């Protein structure tokens, strides 16, 4: 069977098992309650795409991927802890009740506990990064800042029917693409790759991250609850107007959509908005944008040798597009 996902890369199962063990170890605290709260979402599981990308990036020059080094595993853990900490904070801001099919930390223990636990995870991530060297430490710090900037940009435009494409792209660059770019870059740095390889992998992670978010936002409009595994149209309810919505607002459907959007909406209005957008040319245009980002991600790998790691990253781009097209 050909390798077609990051998780299928030879040796990845072992690397992710070590990642899980390390995640649980590094969040241990002298306070048993803090340990419990910090481990809550880790124990809930997840695909661990970011640490998987770190491991893959570390092996892009290997014709036969072997066992990931301890430092590479730790680098992936640091990136995953930043992701986990951001989820704790996101759930507080969104008032989320669940996360990964389990009760969210804020719903179970409270907002203060969730915020403090999120801060604790970010601190642990920073501690690991410091052990891996000043470049990794600085990179992780700047990534956390980018996540905050991206989230603030999004919050500033809540329920804004005049949100621009530029504002949207700037937001997702910070809140999504920056962390995937960092995941790849950390793997490359820790593996000691030449600087041009480091930059190529960073570009891959950034462009893939942009495509990932555009696809996710498009699916929120076109997919069903069952396909998403969560309520569809939730971005509309929260007042987050993403690329397909922005483009539909600027097109022939704009007048009707402006009458429906711009403030809190009920379920019936949400469904009406989704129906309008799904018949708009904005859907096809947004799909084209995702394809463009995926093309840029593939181009970033052009100078790298043909091997399992590079092939897996290329195939991962195809799978993201398949996920989108499977929802139509």
HUFENRA-V994005 format. One line per field, one symbol per residue. burial: # if it has 9 or more other ideal C-beta (glycine too) atoms within 8 Angstrom, else .. A space follows every 50 residues. Layout:
burial=???
This chain:
burial=..#######.##.###.###.###.##.#....##.######.#...### ##########.#..#..##..#####################...#.##. .#.####.....##########.######..#...##.###.##.##### #.##..#####.#...#########################.#...##.# ###############.#######...##...######.###########. #.##..##.##...#...######.###.#.##.###.###.##.###.# #..#..###############.##..#.
